[in-house]
Amino acid sequence: MNVVRQKTFTNGSALQTTLADRVELTGLGVHSNAPVTVILHPADADSGISFLRTGIDGQEGKFIPAKWSSVTMTELCTVIGDSRTGSVSTIEHLMSALSGLGIDNALIEIDGPEVPILDGSAVRFVDAIDEVGIVSLGAARQFVKVLKPVRVDIGRGYAELLPAESCFRLEVEIDFESPVVGHQTRIFDLDPAHYRSEISAARTFGFLRDVERLWKAGFALGASLENTVALEDERVLNPEGLRYPDEFVRHKTLDAIGDLALAGAPLIGHYRSYCGGHKLNVAVLEALFADSDAYALVKAPQSRSRRARGGAMAAVAPAFGPDVH
């Protein structure tokens, strides 16, 4: 695959970024209901995002790259790694926060099999990253640029990636029979400021009628009104109601951002989905990378004034301002 330089670039700085310091969060897994601690560590340029799975009997720890090729399950959540030797599930909200804030490099240490659900959105991860800030690194950011359309159809749903010049646009459409959700569409150009205000606080949702079936299958054991928008017939059961009138499609957009971050670098392209989900999000990445003519690796331009001497960290930047919901 040829690497070329792009005259314009997307999602913030032309330089790669990482966290300014480590940050720790604890909580429960929404499916496992197991307590877990996750620590986000800074990482060097060109190292990307990876997980260090600890707490495995007889092992010191297992590194799992946050890549589409590491995905082993996409039912109700996205899972990377092998459950027999070490895996991490429900990675999509954390990956969404990292991608939404434009973080290229991080090591995620986790002592259990599932990322904590927290409040069911990505906003707690965003807040934690804000506490320590983000730094630029002395290396040009690299992108995956979509060169020709790729599409995957599963049932009544589809997902596709289309070429675009300089941004990553998501067009997410959902269509539920439930009158509470119904038909919703969200078009969103990914950048840190708008991610924070428009997407990060949208929570996962589910229908009360599905709970017993999910419990029997070993899912949703930690789901509650503290971390899930619960729906019954024509009602939202959460006493505080919705955070946005179209919170459902915003959360599907949040999930898509997290899943598509498994490309391994920010995308330049236009993502479209109808009745999508984790399976379609990962499948369209598989289709993209299966065709070497469908994408190119593109480096952002890097001016001399912005280069860090000797490849050191260039500057500390606060993470992107206050929450606006």
MARBA-787060 format. One record per atom (N, C-alpha, C): x, y, z; residue in one letter. Coordinates in steps of 0.05 Angstrom, whole numbers, padded with zeros to 5 digits, always signed. Layout:
N
XYZA ...
***
This chain:
325
+00017-00024+00000M +00000+00000+00000M +00018+00025+00000M +00014+00042-00019N +00029+00067-00021N +00020+00087+00001N +00039+00102+00011V +00033+00123+00030V +00038+00150+00016V +00017+00167+00015V +00019+00193+00002V +00013+00214+00022V +00019+00239+00015R +00013+00262+00033R -00012+00276+00024R -00028+00284+00043Q -00053+00296+00038Q -00051+00326+00042Q -00061+00342+00023K -00059+00371+00026K -00077+00382+00048K -00099+00370+00052T -00117+00377+00074T -00121+00353+00092T -00130+00358+00117F -00132+00337+00136F -00157+00341+00153F -00164+00320+00168T -00189+00320+00182T -00185+00317+00212T -00205+00324+00228N -00206+00318+00256N -00183+00329+00272N -00177+00356+00268G -00158+00369+00286G -00130+00371+00275G -00111+00366+00292S -00083+00372+00287S -00072+00354+00265S -00051+00365+00251A -00035+00349+00232A -00016+00330+00246A -00012+00334+00272L +00006+00318+00288L -00009+00297+00303L +00004+00274+00307Q -00008+00253+00324Q -00010+00263+00353Q -00028+00250+00368T -00033+00258+00395T -00034+00234+00414T -00032+00240+00440T -00036+00220+00461T -00045+00235+00486T -00050+00220+00507L -00058+00233+00532L -00034+00245+00546L -00038+00267+00561A -00017+00279+00576A -00008+00264+00600A -00026+00247+00611D -00020+00231+00634D -00039+00208+00635D -00034+00189+00653R -00052+00166+00656R -00078+00175+00671R -00099+00161+00665V -00125+00166+00679V -00139+00140+00683V -00152+00137+00706E -00164+00112+00715E -00194+00115+00719E -00209+00095+00710L -00238+00094+00715L -00246+00066+00725L -00266+00064+00741T -00276+00038+00750T -00307+00038+00746T -00317+00014+00744G -00346+00011+00740G -00353-00018+00736G -00377-00023+00726L -00387-00050+00721L -00391-00054+00691L -00388-00078+00682G -00394-00085+00654G -00424-00088+00650G -00435-00076+00629V -00464-00077+00624V -00474-00105+00619V -00458-00122+00607H -00466-00150+00602H -00458-00169+00624H -00433-00166+00633S -00423-00185+00654S -00431-00177+00682S -00437-00152+00687N -00442-00141+00714N -00417-00144+00732N -00394-00148+00720A -00369-00153+00735A -00355-00126+00740A -00344-00122+00764P -00328-00097+00768P -00302-00098+00752P -00294-00074+00743V -00270-00073+00726V -00257-00045+00729V -00231-00045+00727T -00216-00020+00727T -00202-00017+00700T -00204+00006+00688V -00190+00012+00663V -00172+00036+00667V -00147+00034+00658I -00128+00055+00660I -00119+00063+00632I -00122+00088+00625L -00113+00098+00599L -00085+00110+00603L -00066+00099+00588H -00038+00108+00590H -00030+00123+00564H -00013+00144+00567P -00001+00155+00543P +00015+00134+00527P +00018+00139+00501A +00034+00121+00485A +00049+00136+00464A +00071+00125+00454D +00088+00138+00435D +00075+00141+00408D +00086+00159+00391A +00076+00162+00364A +00078+00136+00349A +00059+00131+00331D +00058+00108+00313D +00052+00082+00328D +00045+00083+00354S +00038+00058+00368S +00009+00052+00366S -00008+00072+00360G -00037+00067+00357G -00050+00062+00383G -00074+00051+00382I -00090+00044+00406I -00088+00014+00410I -00082+00006+00434S -00081-00023+00440S -00090-00027+00469S -00100-00051+00474F -00109-00059+00501F -00088-00078+00514F -00084-00074+00539L -00069-00094+00555L -00088-00107+00575L -00095-00131+00569R -00115-00146+00585R -00100-00160+00607R -00105-00152+00632T -00094-00165+00655T -00115-00180+00670T -00108-00192+00693G -00127-00207+00709G -00134-00234+00697G -00117-00244+00680I -00121-00271+00668I -00105-00291+00683I -00118-00312+00693D -00104-00333+00708D -00080-00344+00693D -00057-00344+00706G -00033-00356+00695G -00019-00339+00674G -00028-00314+00670Q -00015-00297+00650Q -00009-00270+00662Q +00013-00258+00652E +00021-00232+00661E +00003-00210+00648E -00006-00215+00625G -00023-00196+00610G -00021-00202+00580G -00041-00194+00566K -00042-00198+00537K -00048-00172+00523K -00031-00166+00503F -00035-00142+00486F -00054-00149+00463F -00074-00132+00459I -00093-00136+00437I -00095-00110+00422I -00086-00109+00397P -00089-00084+00381P -00118-00077+00377P -00125-00052+00378A -00152-00043+00373A -00155-00040+00343A -00158-00062+00330K -00160-00064+00300K -00183-00081+00292K -00194-00076+00269W -00216-00092+00258W -00208-00122+00257W -00183-00127+00251S -00174-00155+00249S -00173-00170+00276S -00176-00155+00298S -00176-00168+00324S -00204-00174+00334S -00225-00166+00319V -00252-00169+00327V -00260-00199+00325V -00273-00209+00347T -00281-00237+00347T -00312-00240+00352T -00325-00218+00359M -00354-00220+00363M -00366-00192+00360M -00391-00191+00349T -00404-00165+00345T -00434-00167+00353T -00441-00186+00369E -00469-00189+00378E -00473-00171+00403E -00488-00150+00400L -00496-00131+00421L -00473-00113+00430L -00448-00120+00424C -00425-00104+00431C -00402-00113+00413C -00380-00099+00414T -00357-00106+00398T -00335-00118+00416T -00325-00141+00409V -00306-00156+00425V -00280-00160+00409V -00257-00155+00421I -00232-00161+00409I -00217-00181+00426I -00200-00198+00413G -00185-00218+00427G -00201-00244+00429G -00188-00264+00441D -00198-00291+00443D -00207-00296+00471D -00232-00305+00475S -00242-00309+00502S -00226-00330+00517S -00213-00348+00503R -00198-00370+00517R -00171-00359+00527R -00159-00340+00514T -00133-00330+00522T -00133-00301+00531T -00156-00288+00528G -00158-00260+00537G -00172-00243+00516G -00194-00232+00524S -00210-00214+00506S -00220-00190+00521S -00229-00171+00506V -00242-00147+00518V -00267-00141+00502V -00289-00138+00516S -00315-00133+00503S -00325-00105+00509S -00345-00097+00494T -00358-00071+00497T -00338-00048+00496T -00321-00049+00476I -00300-00029+00473I -00310-00004+00458I -00334-00005+00447E -00342+00016+00427E -00344+00044+00439E -00354+00047+00464H -00357+00074+00475H -00330+00086+00481H -00312+00071+00492L -00285+00081+00498L -00270+00088+00472L -00272+00070+00452M -00260+00075+00426M -00272+00100+00413M -00298+00104+00417S -00312+00127+00406S -00301+00153+00418S -00297+00153+00445A -00286+00177+00458A -00258+00183+00448A -00241+00163+00445L -00214+00168+00436L -00214+00179+00407L -00230+00167+00390S -00232+00176+00362S -00245+00203+00361S -00266+00208+00376G -00280+00233+00375G -00263+00256+00384G -00245+00252+00403L -00227+00273+00412L -00201+00273+00397L -00198+00256+00377G -00174+00257+00360G -00149+00246+00373G -00151+00226+00389I -00128+00213+00402I -00119+00190+00386I -00094+00191+00377D -00083+00171+00359D -00069+00147+00374D -00058+00153+00397N -00041+00133+00410N -00048+00131+00440N -00053+00107+00449A -00059+00102+00477A -00057+00073+00483A -00049+00067+00508L -00049+00039+00518L -00071+00037+00539L -00089+00019+00535I -00112+00016+00553I -00108-00009+00569I -00102-00006+00595E -00098-00028+00613E -00125-00035+00626E -00133-00059+00625I -00159-00067+00636I -00157-00094+00650I -00168-00096+00674D -00164-00120+00691D -00188-00139+00690D -00206-00135+00671G -00229-00152+00668G -00237-00155+00639G -00257-00171+00634P -00264-00178+00606P -00281-00158+00592P -00290-00137+00606E -00309-00118+00593E -00304-00090+00603E -00303-00071+00584V -00300-00043+00590V -00324-00034+00606V -00320-00018+00628P -00344-00010+00644P -00363+00007+00628P -00389+00003+00633I -00409+00017+00618I -00413+00046+00628I -00406+00051+00653L -00409+00078+00665L -00437+00088+00663L -00443+00110+00649D -00470+00120+00647D -00484+00111+00621D -00470+00094+00605G -00482+00084+00580G -00475+00100+00556G -00459+00121+00560S -00450+00138+00537S -00420+00139+00537S -00408+00158+00523A -00379+00162+00523A -00371+00186+00540A -00390+00200+00552V -00383+00226+00564V -00364+00223+00588V -00367+00201+00604R -00349+00198+00627R -00320+00193+00618R -00317+00179+00595F -00290+00176+00584F -00279+00203+00575F -00296+00219+00562V -00288+00246+00554V -00280+00263+00578V -00296+00262+00599D -00289+00278+00623D -00263+00269+00635D -00258+00243+00636A -00233+00233+00647A -00209+00242+00631A -00211+00242+00605I -00190+00251+00587I -00185+00281+00591I -00207+00296+00595D -00205+00325+00600D -00188+00331+00625D -00190+00314+00645E -00176+00319+00670E -00146+00319+00666E -00136+00304+00647V -00107+00303+00643V -00098+00318+00618V -00116+00322+00599G -00108+00336+00574G -00096+00318+00553G -00091+00330+00530I -00080+00316+00507I -00055+00330+00497I -00035+00314+00488V -00010+00326+00478V -00006+00318+00449V +00007+00336+00435S +00015+00331+00408S +00042+00318+00408S +00047+00300+00388L +00072+00286+00386L +00086+00294+00360L +00112+00291+00359G +00128+00300+00336G +00127+00281+00313G +00103+00274+00304A +00100+00256+00281A +00074+00263+00267A +00075+00262+00241A +00051+00269+00225A +00029+00248+00229A +00005+00258+00231R -00018+00240+00233R -00023+00226+00206R -00030+00201+00208Q -00036+00185+00184Q -00066+00178+00183Q -00078+00178+00159F -00106+00172+00155F -00109+00149+00136F -00133+00137+00138V -00142+00117+00118V -00162+00132+00100V -00155+00136+00075K -00172+00151+00057K -00187+00131+00038K -00213+00134+00038V -00230+00116+00022V -00228+00126-00007V -00221+00108-00026L -00217+00115-00054L -00240+00107-00072L -00255+00086-00064K -00278+00078-00080K -00299+00066-00061K -00324+00065-00070P -00345+00056-00052P -00342+00026-00045P -00348+00020-00020V -00351-00008-00011V -00377-00009+00005V -00391-00032+00003R -00417-00034+00016R -00422-00063+00025R -00435-00065+00048V -00443-00091+00059V -00473-00090+00065V -00488-00110+00057D -00516-00113+00063D -00520-00137+00081D -00535-00133+00103I -00543-00156+00120I -00572-00152+00127I -00589-00170+00118G -00618-00167+00123G -00628-00142+00110G -00643-00126+00125R -00654-00101+00115R -00635-00078+00119R -00612-00083+00131G -00593-00061+00137G -00570-00062+00118G -00556-00039+00117Y -00531-00038+00101Y -00512-00017+00114Y -00487-00019+00106A -00467+00000+00114A -00449+00004+00090A -00440+00028+00085E -00422+00033+00062E -00403+00056+00069E -00380+00054+00056L -00359+00075+00058L -00355+00086+00030L -00357+00113+00028L -00354+00127+00002L -00331+00146+00003L -00319+00153-00019P -00297+00172-00019P -00306+00200-00010P -00288+00215+00002A -00291+00243+00009A -00264+00256+00008A -00263+00282+00005E -00237+00296+00001E -00222+00300+00027E -00234+00309+00048S -00218+00317+00071S -00231+00314+00098S -00254+00301+00100C -00267+00299+00126C -00278+00270+00129C -00287+00265+00153F -00300+00239+00159F -00329+00246+00166F -00347+00240+00149R -00376+00245+00152R -00390+00219+00158R -00408+00220+00177L -00425+00197+00183L -00454+00204+00178L -00468+00187+00164E -00497+00190+00159E -00510+00165+00168E -00523+00166+00192V -00533+00143+00205V -00564+00145+00206V -00577+00124+00196E -00606+00123+00195E -00616+00098+00209E -00635+00102+00228I -00647+00080+00242I -00677+00080+00237I -00689+00056+00239D -00718+00054+00233D -00729+00032+00250D -00742+00039+00273F -00753+00020+00292F -00783+00021+00290F -00796-00001+00295E -00825-00002+00296E -00836+00013+00320E -00820+00014+00341S -00828+00028+00366S -00834+00057+00360S -00857+00067+00369P -00863+00095+00364P -00845+00114+00380P -00833+00105+00401V -00815+00121+00417V -00790+00128+00401V -00780+00109+00385V -00756+00112+00369V -00763+00120+00341V -00777+00103+00327G -00786+00109+00300G -00763+00111+00280G -00766+00129+00261H -00746+00134+00240H -00730+00159+00246H -00704+00156+00249Q -00687+00179+00255Q -00662+00178+00238Q -00652+00201+00230T -00627+00203+00215T -00610+00225+00227T -00584+00220+00228R -00564+00240+00237R -00541+00241+00218R -00534+00265+00209I -00511+00269+00192I -00491+00286+00208I -00466+00276+00210F -00447+00287+00229F -00419+00287+00217F -00406+00310+00216D -00378+00311+00209D -00361+00310+00235D -00344+00290+00236L -00330+00285+00262L -00308+00306+00267L -00311+00320+00289D -00290+00337+00300D -00293+00338+00330D -00272+00344+00345P -00274+00342+00374P -00296+00359+00387P -00298+00384+00379A -00318+00402+00392A -00346+00392+00388A -00353+00384+00363H -00380+00375+00358H -00385+00347+00370H -00364+00331+00371Y -00368+00304+00384Y -00376+00308+00413Y -00362+00326+00426R -00368+00331+00455R -00397+00340+00459R -00406+00359+00443S -00432+00371+00448S -00455+00356+00436S -00450+00341+00414E -00472+00329+00399E -00475+00299+00402E -00453+00286+00409I -00454+00256+00408I -00446+00243+00434I -00426+00254+00449S -00413+00239+00470S -00432+00230+00493S -00453+00245+00498A -00471+00239+00521A -00495+00222+00514A -00497+00214+00488A -00520+00197+00480A -00517+00169+00491A -00537+00159+00505R -00535+00133+00519R -00546+00110+00503R -00536+00086+00510T -00546+00062+00498T -00575+00058+00507T -00590+00042+00491F -00619+00039+00497F -00627+00010+00492F -00649+00002+00504G -00659-00025+00500G -00689-00026+00508G -00701-00048+00499F -00730-00052+00503F -00734-00072+00526F -00753-00065+00543L -00758-00082+00567L -00767-00110+00558L -00781-00112+00535R -00790-00138+00526R -00768-00158+00520R -00743-00147+00515D -00721-00164+00508D -00704-00173+00532D -00710-00162+00555V -00692-00166+00578V -00689-00195+00586V -00712-00209+00588E -00710-00237+00597E -00694-00254+00578E -00699-00250+00552R -00684-00265+00531R -00654-00259+00534R -00646-00234+00538L -00618-00226+00540L -00606-00238+00565L -00620-00238+00587W -00609-00250+00612W -00603-00279+00608W -00622-00294+00595K -00618-00322+00591K -00593-00327+00573K -00587-00309+00555A -00564-00312+00537A -00539-00301+00550A -00540-00291+00574G -00517-00281+00588G -00510-00252+00582G -00529-00237+00571F -00524-00209+00565F -00540-00191+00583F -00532-00165+00585A -00547-00144+00599A -00551-00150+00628A -00532-00165+00640L -00535-00171+00669L -00530-00147+00686L -00515-00127+00675G -00510-00103+00691G -00526-00079+00681G -00545-00083+00664A -00561-00061+00653A -00580-00050+00675A -00583-00023+00676S -00601-00011+00695S -00609+00017+00684S -00626+00030+00698L -00634+00057+00689L -00611+00077+00694L -00590+00069+00707E -00567+00086+00711E -00549+00086+00686E -00552+00066+00669N -00534+00064+00646N -00547+00058+00619N -00574+00056+00619T -00588+00049+00595T -00614+00064+00593T -00621+00073+00570V -00648+00084+00565V -00667+00060+00561V -00685+00056+00579A -00703+00033+00578A -00730+00041+00566A -00739+00025+00547L -00764+00031+00532L -00785+00009+00537L -00809+00017+00542E -00831-00002+00544E -00855+00010+00529E -00865-00005+00509D -00887+00005+00493D -00881+00033+00482D -00896+00052+00491E -00892+00080+00481E -00880+00098+00501E -00865+00086+00521R -00854+00102+00543R -00824+00099+00545R -00811+00120+00554V -00784+00120+00564V -00786+00117+00594V -00775+00095+00605L -00778+00090+00634L -00760+00106+00651L -00738+00117+00641N -00720+00133+00657N -00734+00158+00667N -00734+00163+00693P -00749+00187+00703P -00738+00213+00692P -00713+00215+00685E -00702+00240+00675E -00708+00244+00645E -00718+00223+00632G -00724+00226+00603G -00699+00224+00586G -00701+00235+00562L -00679+00234+00543L -00661+00259+00545L -00636+00255+00538R -00617+00277+00538R -00619+00294+00512R -00627+00281+00491Y -00632+00294+00465Y -00658+00283+00454Y -00673+00298+00438P -00698+00287+00426P -00692+00263+00409P -00669+00262+00396D -00662+00240+00378D -00638+00225+00390D -00638+00220+00416E -00616+00207+00430E -00609+00180+00418E -00629+00166+00407F -00626+00139+00397F -00607+00139+00373F -00612+00155+00353V -00594+00156+00330V -00567+00168+00337V -00566+00186+00356R -00540+00197+00364R -00523+00175+00377R -00537+00157+00393H -00521+00136+00404H -00511+00116+00383H -00528+00110+00363K -00519+00093+00341K -00495+00106+00327K -00495+00133+00325T -00472+00147+00313T -00448+00144+00330T -00451+00147+00357L -00429+00143+00376L -00417+00115+00373L -00434+00095+00371D -00424+00067+00367D -00409+00064+00341D -00420+00076+00320A -00406+00074+00294A -00379+00087+00294A -00376+00110+00308I -00350+00123+00310I -00331+00105+00324I -00340+00091+00346G -00322+00073+00360G -00314+00049+00344G -00333+00037+00331D -00327+00013+00315D -00309+00020+00291D -00314+00042+00278L -00298+00050+00255L -00270+00059+00262L -00266+00066+00288A -00239+00072+00298A -00221+00048+00296A -00233+00024+00293L -00217+00000+00290L -00203-00002+00263L -00207+00018+00246A -00191+00020+00221A -00162+00023+00227A -00155+00032+00252G -00127+00035+00260G -00116+00063+00255G -00131+00080+00242A -00124+00108+00237A -00149+00122+00230A -00150+00149+00233P -00175+00164+00226P -00182+00160+00197P -00208+00159+00191L -00217+00155+00164L -00222+00182+00151L -00216+00183+00125I -00225+00205+00108I -00245+00192+00088I -00270+00198+00092G -00290+00185+00076G -00318+00192+00086G -00338+00180+00074H -00366+00184+00081H -00378+00157+00087H -00386+00154+00112Y -00398+00129+00122Y -00429+00133+00122Y -00443+00113+00111R -00472+00114+00111R -00482+00087+00121R -00503+00087+00137S -00514+00062+00146S -00545+00065+00149S -00558+00043+00145Y -00587+00041+00150Y -00592+00016+00166Y -00605+00019+00189C -00610-00003+00208C -00584-00018+00214C -00563-00003+00219G -00537-00015+00223G -00532-00023+00252G -00508-00031+00258G -00500-00039+00284G -00471-00048+00283G -00462-00061+00305H -00434-00069+00307H -00425-00088+00285H -00443-00106+00278K -00436-00126+00257K -00431-00113+00231K -00448-00095+00223L -00445-00081+00197L -00422-00062+00198L -00417-00048+00220N -00395-00029+00222N -00368-00044+00218N -00365-00067+00231V -00340-00082+00228V -00338-00094+00200V -00361-00104+00190A -00361-00117+00163A -00353-00097+00141A -00361-00072+00143V -00354-00053+00122V -00324-00047+00123V -00312-00047+00147L -00283-00044+00149L -00269-00068+00136L -00279-00092+00142E -00267-00116+00130E -00269-00114+00099E -00291-00104+00089A -00294-00102+00060A -00275-00081+00049A -00271-00059+00063L -00252-00038+00054L -00224-00049+00052L -00215-00062+00073F -00187-00071+00074F -00182-00096+00058F -00204-00110+00049A -00201-00133+00031A -00194-00124+00003A -00198-00099-00004D -00193-00089-00031D -00171-00067-00029D -00147-00073-00037S -00125-00054-00035S -00129-00030-00053S -00147-00031-00072D -00152-00008-00089D -00173+00010-00077D -00185+00002-00055A -00207+00017-00043A -00198+00039-00024A -00173+00038-00016Y -00163+00057+00004Y -00134+00064+00000Y -00125+00086+00012A -00097+00093+00012A -00090+00103+00040A -00065+00099+00048L -00055+00111+00073L -00044+00139+00066L -00054+00159+00080V -00050+00187+00074V -00038+00201+00098V -00015+00215+00094K -00003+00230+00116K -00011+00259+00114K -00017+00271+00137A -00023+00300+00138A +00003+00316+00134A +00002+00340+00123P +00025+00357+00120P +00035+00366+00148P +00060+00369+00151Q +00072+00377+00176Q +00091+00400+00171Q +00084+00424+00181S +00102+00447+00177S +00126+00445+00196S +00148+00458+00188R +00172+00458+00205R +00166+00469+00233R +00151+00490+00234S +00146+00504+00259S +00131+00486+00279S +00116+00466+00269R +00100+00450+00287R +00114+00424+00294R +00137+00418+00282R +00151+00393+00288R +00164+00396+00316R +00162+00375+00332A +00176+00374+00357A +00205+00364+00353A +00224+00378+00364R +00252+00370+00361R +00256+00342+00373R +00270+00326+00357G +00278+00299+00367G +00254+00281+00371G +00230+00288+00360G +00207+00271+00363G +00194+00272+00390G +00201+00292+00407A +00190+00294+00433A +00161+00306+00432A +00148+00305+00455M +00121+00317+00456M +00123+00347+00450M +00105+00357+00433A +00107+00384+00424A +00094+00403+00444A +00070+00398+00454A +00056+00416+00471A +00033+00402+00485A +00027+00412+00508V +00004+00402+00523V -00020+00419+00516V -00042+00406+00509A -00067+00421+00503A -00089+00410+00521A -00105+00428+00531P -00128+00419+00547P -00147+00404+00528P -00161+00384+00539A -00181+00370+00522A -00205+00388+00520A -00213+00396+00501F -00231+00411+00484F -00254+00426+00497F -00251+00437+00521G -00271+00455+00532G -00294+00442+00547G -00312+00457+00558P -00332+00446+00576P -00354+00431+00561P -00367+00414+00576D -00390+00399+00565D -00413+00418+00558D -00426+00413+00536V -00451+00427+00529V -00470+00405+00520V -00491+00401+00535H -00511+00381+00528H -00537+00394+00522H 
***
